[in-house]
Amino acid sequence: MLAPMNGYLRTFALSSAALALVACGTQRSVVVQSSATNASSVAPASRPAPGGSYRVMKGDTLYSIAFRNGVDFRDLASWNHIDAPYTIWPGQELKLAPAGSSRPPAPATRNMTGVVVGSSAPHVAPPVPAPSAPPAQTQQGFQPAAAATVATAEPAPANPAPAASTTPVVPVAGAPAATASNTPPPAPATPAAPGATRSNGGVTWRWPADGQLIKRFQSGDAIPGIEISGKSGDPVRAAADGVVVYSGNGLVGYGELVIVKHNDSYLSAYGHNSKRLVKEGQRVTAGQQIAEMGSTGASRDELQFQIRKDGNPVDPMGYLPSR
């Protein structure tokens, strides 16, 4: 009788040990999942196209509309068959997704630039650019697949020039037609304050203001960026060389806003200013004052600073130098 009982106890002990091992394995898998979640919050994935449409308002630029809706300006231009220098006008309806897609596609990727078929907008241009637009201006800074046949008309330069020299005209909706002759001259040169720099993404970055960092980047914020303290009138400086592609107050939550294009991938934005010192189309250099700090659209004097890569917000701390 003792022998069967011993066998039963041995079987029970082995079963208990197996269950304990399974429980340990389950706990380890939870830890791994949590780590993956944290990693994704540090490096947010590209956001899908918002879908729907946007009605252009006076003062908009194609860049500000793309910025407002979290898409790459090249995609927005491609979806609406708009060639550089991206002329738009008040009341125009712009699609916020590829043609034939009323809802955002499932994969959140940027591989949508080639999907541009059929547009009901009255401004649709044929594949060949208008004769009045110089070929260099028509192609620079615009890389959708739909324009590939046009791009072959002029070979790409061996060393791509920075955006400041390739985007001299930035049309503003409702403003007189922008041309090379009436584009504002470069912003008056002001002595750039000394400061450390850091190269990342083909751009040399520096801090846009002297104040303390009071809010860090959170990818889930409605206005994702960092906030730098200061007092009204403190200088706000360009974080890198570039060209101003928006200067206005038409984006809710940003107050007086300046957006600078540095190259085809990177834009930087400077919000809550009390005064803007530059206009669309003006070229600026790193460290040059472009605005005065303020509290427009905010409850305190501060600079709201963003960096966008291919239309997606990224953590500026990964680009700005240590200090």
Beta strands, then each sheet from edge to edge (+ up, - down):
strand 1: 53-55
strand 2: 93-95
strand 3: 198-200
strand 4: 203-205
strand 5: 213-215
strand 6: 226-229
strand 7: 235-237
strand 8: 242-248
strand 9: 256-261
strand 10: 266-276
strand 11: 283-284
strand 12: 289-293
strand 13: 302-309
strand 14: 312-314
sheet 1: 1+ 2-
sheet 2: 3+ 4-
sheet 3: 5+ 6- 13+ 10- 9+ 8- 11+
sheet 4: 5+ 6- 13+ 14-
sheet 5: 5+ 6- 13+ 10- 12+ 7-
end
